[in-house]
């Protein structure tokens, strides 16, 4: 195999490894079905490619051709079932049973029929079946997309790329040494495109399941605008965070309150849609800049609350507050109506009037008092240049926290 072809196929198998790592992350997050689907897609695709490239330790050409015929049939059945499942066409249990039974029967029949042919003929027949099933899956994806499934258009792109990749791999398997390296390169690139498209479809479903889990868990206490705990649920979060499970009383906690002072003005100028968009963007930026072990929730109509368990050194709180100010103070283009959410027209450029209050509590401070104090400090911070207010425990005063440590 040409050196350039080896490089392209190395990139393909690297993509397979990345998809496997992503599936493991989804599985760890308890999204077992999504993780298994992604892992099966990566493993079956990688195994199919490795077999058709002749990377398996099979010396006898006839035995290799017979084995490749079986690999093609089994891979086709598995990938077809996974694609139908991703498109949501197997939600009905009866339909799912009939489709899976048909796939098993067809797969077994083709494998039995292959033994009536010589090895090369069996390989050619199975490869033709693989290409035909992929083309049929493309028609199903197009039908789903035309019925209004937006994710199906992404599947259309992925299956189209798979058809090109499968065609090139069939050529490589049937003419092992006479295939130019551009065919290898094109097959590898389109194979990576197929995996990327399938990963994007699964990611969309993964994000949906994360949000659905939050809704099911918190019910009406879940805030759909910011995808966080609502103000009422935040009160329960505070109680659970401050008190240990063994009834040992309140424990040290870092409290950071974030208040946005110009939401009312934004609503008066551009309407409620712009305010919802602003809260959505601020909450998204907050989630991306906050470590995973920090509890978050809404605080009233114009703020957020962050709880850091056992903050220890205050520098950790200060660094987090500065990062929050830096991220949330960036300008954003807001949609002024629901109709132009995804368009460039009808937008307002807005910068949050931010205030951040920091408080490192002790065991003697009541949770409700700590949250109220942090919220009051965050509103005081609206008048500070650094946008941050800090409770100095030595003097007992509210002071401005500098935007950067003094040199």
N, C-alpha and C positions, 0 to 999 in steps of 0.2 A: 504494500500500500504506500502511496506517495506521502512524503512528509507533511504536505499541506493538508491532505485528507486526514491524516492522523490528528493534526491540530484541531480541525473542525469537529471530528468525532470526540476528541477529548473535551471540547467545549460542550458538546451535547451531553456527555455523561456527567459533566459538572452540573449542568442544569437539572439532570435527574437527581443528583445528590442534594441540590438545594430544595427541590420539591419534596424529597424525603424528609429533610430537616424541618420544612414547614409543616408537613403532615404530623411529625412527632410533636411539634409545638401545639398544634390543634388538639392532638390526642391528650396531651398533658392538661390542657384547659378543659378537659372532660367533654370535648366535642368529638366523640368517638366515631360517629358515622362520617363526618367530614374528614377526619384524619385518616380513616381507613380507605375512603374513596381516593384521596390524594395519593396515599402510599401505593395502592393497587395500580392507579394510573401510571405512576412513575416506574414501579417495578416491572409491570407488564410491558410498558413501552421500551424500557431499557433492556429487558430480556429479549424482546423481539429483535431489536436492533443488533444486540450482541450476537444473536444466533445467525441473523442474515449476513452479518459482516464476516462470519467464519471465525469468530473468536472462541468458540467452544472447542475443547480438546477431543475432537472426533477425527480420527485419521482416515477412515474409510469414507470415500465420497458418497457411495450409495447409502450408507447408514446415516451420514450427515443430511442428505437430501430427504430421507424418510423422516428424520427427526425434525427438520425444518418445516416439513408439511404439517406435522402435529403442532408445532409451536405456532404456526400461522393460524390454524383453526382455533386453538384454545385462546390465543391472544385476541382474535377477532370477537369471539363470544364474550369474553370478559369486558373488553373495552366497549362493545356495543351496549351491554347491560349497564355499565357505569354511565355512559353518555345519556341513555334514556332516563336513568335515575336522576342525573344532574338537571335534565330538562323538566323534571317533575312529571314525567309521563307514567311513572309507576306508583303513583300515590294510592290508587285504588288497589286494594289487596288482591282482588280477583284478577284484574288486568295484569298485575305484577306476576302472579302465579302463572298465568297463561303465557306471558312473554318469556319468563324464565324457562318454563317447560319447553317452549318452542326452540329457544336457543340451545338447550341441552340436547334435544332430539336432533336438531340440524347439525350441531357440532359432532355428536356421536356418529350420525349417518355419514358425514363427509370423511371422518377418520376411518370408518370401516370401508367406505368406497375407495379410499386412497390405497388400501392394501391390495385392491384388485388391479392396480396400475403399477408400472415400474416406478422406482424412486423418483426419477426426474419428472416423469409425468405427474406423479402425486404432488410433487413440490409446485409444479406449474399450475395444477388444478387448485390447490389450496391457496396459492398466491392470488390467482384470479378471483377466488371467492373473497379473499380479504379485501381486494380492491373494490369488488362489487358491493360488499357490505358497507364499506366506507362511503361509497357514492350514495347508497341508499340512506345512510345516516345523515349525509349532507342534505338530501331532500327532506328528511324529517326535521332537521334543524331549520331549514328555510320555511317549512310549513309552520313551525312553532313561532318563528320570528314574525311571519306575516299575520299571525293571529294576535300579535301584541306583546309577545315575550321579548323584552329588550335584551336579556341575557342570551337569548338564542342567537342573536346576530353575532355575538362574540363567539359562540359555538360554531356558527357558520364559517367564520374566519379560521378557527382552529382546525375543523375537519377538512376544509379546503387545503390548508397547509399539510395536513396529514396525508391527503391523497397524493400530493407531490412527493412527499418523503417516502411513502410506501412504494410508489412507482419506481423511484430510484433504488430502493433497497431490493426490489424484485429483480431489477436489472443487475445489480451487484451480485445477488445470490445465484442467478442463472449464468452469469458470465464473470466469474470470480476475478480473473486476472486481466480482462480486456476492457475494463471500465475506466475512463479518464477521471482524473481527480476532480474536475468541476462537478461531475455527477455526485461524487461523495460530498463535496462542499454544499451543493444545493440540497441534498437529502438531509444533511446534518442541520443546516440553518432552518429549513422548514420543519424538521422534527422539533427543534428548540421553540419555534414559533407555536407549534401545536401544544407543547407542554405549557408554555407561557399563557396561552389562551385558556386552557383548561384550569390553570392555577388561578387566573383572574375570575373565572366563573365560580370556582370554589371559594375564593376570597369574598366575593359578593355574598355568597350564601353564609360564609363564616361570620361576616359582619352582621348579617341579618339575625343569625342565631344568637350572637352575643347580645344584641339589643332586645331580642325576644326574651331571653333569659332574664334580663334586668326587669322587663315589664312584668313577666310572670312572677318574679320574686317580690317586687315592690308594689305591684298593682297600681292603684290610684296615687300612691305616694311617689311614683316614678315621674320625673319631669321629661316629657318628650322633646322639649325644645333644646335642653342642654344635655340630655341623656345622662342625667345624674339623679341622685336622690333629691326629692322635693324638700321644701323648707320643713314640712312636718316630719319627714323621715330623717332629716338631719338631726333633729332633737333626739331621736332615738339613737342615732349613730353616736352622738356625743356621750350619752349615758353609757353605752356599751364600751366606748373607748376609754373613758375616764376610770371606770371601775373594773377591777380584775374579776375573773371568774370565781375566785375563792373568797369573795367578800372581804378583802383586805383594805377596803377604803379606796379613796381616789389616789391615782398615781401620777407622777410627773408627766406633763403633756405639753407639746409645743402647739400653739394655736396661731393660725394665720388667717385673718379675715381680709377678703378682697371686696371692695365696694367700687361701683362704677357710677360716677356722679352725673353724667350727661345723657342717661337713657331717656329721661322725661323730655328733655329738649329734642332729642332725636325723634321721639314719637310725635311731638307737636309739629316738627318740620316735615317728616317723611312717612309717618304712619306706623302702625303696629308691626307690619311686615318687616320693616327695617330693624326694629328693636329685636324681634325674634331672630333675625339673621345675625345681629350683633351678638346676642347671647349665645347663639349656636357656635359662632366663630371663636368667641372668647373661651367657651367651655372646651372646645376642641384643642385650642392652643394650651389651655391649662392642663388637660390630660396628657399632652405630649411632652410637657416640660417637668411634670411632677413624677417623682419615683413611684414605683408600684406599691410600696409599703405605706404610702400616705393616704389617709382617708379623705374623701372629698364629698361635698354636697352643696346644694343651694342654701343661701343665707338671705332670706327675704326676696324681694323682687329684683334687687339690683346688685346682688353679691354672691360670693362663694366662700365656703369655709374649708380650711385644710387643717387636719389634725395629724401631728407627728408624734408617735408613741416614743417615749423615752428619748427625748432629743439630745440629752447629754450636753455636749458642748454647744453653746449658743451660735457658734459660727455656722453650724449646719442649717439652723433656721434662717440666719441672715443670708446665706448663700442661696437658699431656696427662694426667699422673698425677692432678692435681687433678680433672680432668673424669671420669676413670675412677672415682675414689673417690665423687664426687658421684652418678654414675649408678648404680653398683652398690650403694651403701649405702641405696637406697630400699627400703621394705618391699614385700613381694610376698605374695600369697595363693597358697599351694601346694596342689595336689591331693594327697591322701594315698593315693589308689588309682587304678588305671587306669580303673575303672568310672565315676568321677565327674570325669574331666578337664574336661569342658565344663559342669559344674554348679556351683552355688554352695554345695552342701552338702559336708561332709567335707573342709574346707580348713584349712590352718594358716597363720597370718600369721607371716612369717619375715623377719628382717633379717640380711644376711650379715655375719659377723665378718671384716672385710676387712683385709688388709695388703698394702701396695704398696711394693716396693723399686725404687729408681732407681739406675742406674749408667751413667755416660758412659765408655766404654772407650777405651783408647789402643791403638796398634799392638802394644804389648808384652804385652798381656793375652791369654791363651789363651781361645778362645770358651767352652770347657767351664767354665773357672774363672770367667768373667764371669757365665755363667748361674747357676752354683752360688752365687756371691756374691749376686746379685740375689735369688735365691730365699730365701737365708738372711736377707737384709735384710727381705724381705716378711713373714717369720714374726716377726722382731723387731718389725716395725711393728704387730703385733697389740696390743702394750702401749702404743702411742703414742696420744695423743688425736686427732692428725691422721690416723692410720692410714697414714702415709707415712714411709719411712726413706730417707735419702740418704747416699751415700758422698762425704764431703768430701775432695776430692783434695789440698787444702792441708794438712790435719792428718792425713789417712789414717784418719779415724775414721768410724763410722756414727752419724749424728745424725738427730734428728727433723726432718722438713720441715714447716714451718708450713702450716696449711690455707689461709692467704692471705698475700700479701705484706705486710710491715710498712708501715704508713703513713709 
